[in-house]
């Protein structure tokens, strides 16, 4: 039994658990200890899933999407660095993460395993992050918490669709 048979499970469950921890964390006060812990666990599962997606797509000879998933894992790591301490998040780290997302989703859009609507949806999911980046650049972090939660959940909905596509294909090879 090859170890590659477990990759779809790590991807699917990683992205689903990432979404669940993120959604749960969004119900707690901004930058609270509990929210920080839940978002860190969310990031752990996302990074794991994205690196597994990079390995899977690379083994399927989709090198550009593999690079995109790797860069996306790095972006997720920057989001993790943002929330290093409760009540003292580093939003400049998040802004850098957003910049990493732009090329990553463009590269991921070449992953032909995903339907075209999902590849385009991945690119569209970054647009609100860019808007948040511009807003924060011009006006700081005040009053962006709800907007941030909404755009992360929209983006994570796209990643759930990625998980679904991987799950559906787990027994095809």
C-alpha positions in Angstrom: 0.0 0.0 0.0 1.5 3.3 -1.1 1.5 6.3 1.3 -0.1 8.4 -1.5 -3.4 6.7 -0.7 -3.6 8.7 2.5 -3.1 12.1 0.9 -6.7 12.7 0.0 -7.7 12.1 3.6 -5.1 14.6 4.9 -6.3 17.2 2.3 -10.0 16.7 2.8 -10.0 16.5 6.6 -7.4 19.2 6.9 -9.4 21.7 4.9 -12.7 20.7 6.6 -11.2 21.0 10.1 -9.5 24.3 9.1 -13.0 25.6 8.1 -14.6 24.4 11.3 -12.0 25.9 13.6 -12.1 29.2 11.7 -15.8 29.3 11.8 -15.9 28.5 15.5 -13.2 31.1 16.2 -15.2 33.8 14.5 -17.8 33.6 17.2 -15.3 34.7 19.9 -14.2 38.2 20.7 -11.6 39.5 18.3 -8.0 38.7 19.3 -9.2 36.8 22.4 -7.2 33.9 23.8 -9.8 31.4 22.6 -10.1 33.0 19.1 -6.3 33.0 18.8 -6.0 29.3 19.7 -8.8 28.3 17.4 -7.3 30.3 14.5 -3.9 28.7 15.2 -5.4 25.3 15.0 -7.2 26.3 11.8 -3.9 27.4 10.3 -2.2 24.2 11.3 -4.8 22.1 9.4 -4.7 24.5 6.4 -0.9 24.4 6.1 -1.0 20.6 6.3 -3.7 20.3 3.7 -2.0 22.8 1.3 1.4 21.0 1.5 -0.4 17.7 0.8 -2.1 19.3 -2.2 1.3 20.5 -3.4 2.6 16.9 -3.1 -0.4 15.4 -4.8 -0.5 17.9 -7.7 3.3 17.5 -8.2 3.0 13.7 -8.4 0.3 14.2 -11.0 2.7 16.4 -13.1 0.9 19.6 -12.3 4.0 21.5 -11.3 2.7 25.0 -11.5 -0.3 24.3 -9.2 2.1 22.4 -6.9 4.1 25.6 -6.6 0.9 27.6 -6.0 -0.2 25.3 -3.2 3.3 25.7 -1.7 3.1 29.4 -1.9 -0.4 29.3 -0.4 1.0 27.3 2.5 3.6 30.0 3.1 0.8 32.6 3.0 -1.1 30.6 5.6 2.1 30.6 7.7 2.2 34.4 7.5 -1.5 34.5 8.6 -0.4 32.3 11.5 2.4 34.7 12.3 -0.2 37.4 12.5 -1.9 35.8 15.4 1.2 35.0 17.5 -0.2 36.6 20.7 -3.8 37.2 21.9 -4.6 40.9 22.1 -1.5 41.7 20.0 -2.0 40.5 16.5 0.5 41.7 13.8 -1.6 42.8 10.9 1.4 43.7 8.8 2.2 40.0 8.6 -1.3 39.4 7.3 -0.8 42.0 4.6 2.3 40.2 3.4 0.3 36.9 3.4 -2.3 38.5 1.1 0.4 39.4 -1.4 1.6 35.8 -1.4 -2.0 34.7 -2.1 -2.2 36.5 -5.4 0.4 34.5 -7.4 -0.6 31.3 -5.6 -4.2 31.2 -6.7 -3.2 32.1 -10.2 -0.9 29.1 -10.3 -3.5 26.9 -8.7 -6.0 27.9 -11.4 -3.9 25.6 -13.7 -4.9 22.6 -11.7 -7.1 20.9 -14.3 -8.4 18.4 -11.7 -10.6 21.2 -10.4 -13.5 22.3 -12.6 -13.1 25.6 -14.3 -15.7 27.4 -12.1 -13.6 26.4 -9.0 -10.4 27.5 -10.5 -11.9 30.9 -11.3 -13.6 31.0 -7.9 -10.1 30.6 -6.3 -8.9 33.7 -8.1 -12.1 35.6 -7.3 -11.7 34.7 -3.6 -8.5 36.7 -3.3 -10.1 40.0 -4.6 -11.7 40.8 -1.1 -8.2 40.2 0.5 -6.7 42.7 -1.8 -9.4 45.2 -1.0 -8.8 44.6 2.8 -5.1 45.1 2.1 -5.8 48.4 0.5 -8.2 49.5 3.2 -5.7 48.6 5.9 -2.9 50.4 4.1 -5.0 53.6 3.9 -7.0 53.6 7.2 -5.4 51.0 9.6 -7.1 48.0 11.2 -10.1 49.7 12.8 -13.5 48.3 11.9 -12.2 45.5 9.6 -12.8 42.5 11.9 -16.2 41.5 10.5 -15.0 42.1 6.9 -12.0 40.0 7.6 -14.0 37.1 9.0 -16.4 37.2 6.0 -13.6 37.1 3.4 -11.7 34.3 5.2 -14.9 32.3 5.3 -15.6 33.0 1.6 -12.0 31.9 0.8 -12.3 28.8 3.0 -15.6 27.9 1.2 -13.4 27.7 -2.0 -10.9 25.5 -0.1 -13.9 23.3 1.0 -14.8 22.9 -2.7 -11.1 21.9 -3.3 -11.5 19.3 -0.6 -14.7 18.0 -2.1 -13.1 17.6 -5.5 -10.1 15.7 -4.0 -12.5 13.5 -1.9 -14.6 12.6 -5.0 -11.4 11.4 -6.8 -9.8 9.6 -3.9 -10.5 6.1 -5.3 -10.1 6.8 -9.0 -6.4 6.1 -9.3 
